[in-house]
Amino acid sequence: MSTRAPASADEFLTGLKGQRVLVTAGAGGIGFAIADTLSRLGARIVVCDVSDEALA
């Protein structure tokens, strides 16, 4: 894990490739959009939500 802060949002987002990310409340809305975007950027994501049906 890096200890220095990214210089920009682009550097932060491109630095997520291959990283593990936990997204809470990811079954819908903003959480789903975040999980989808991080996945497209190459992050390895785990999504959790209180609604099991929504995650299926």
Helices and strands as residue ranges (DSSP letters): H 9-14, E 20-24, H 29-40, E 44-48, H 52-55
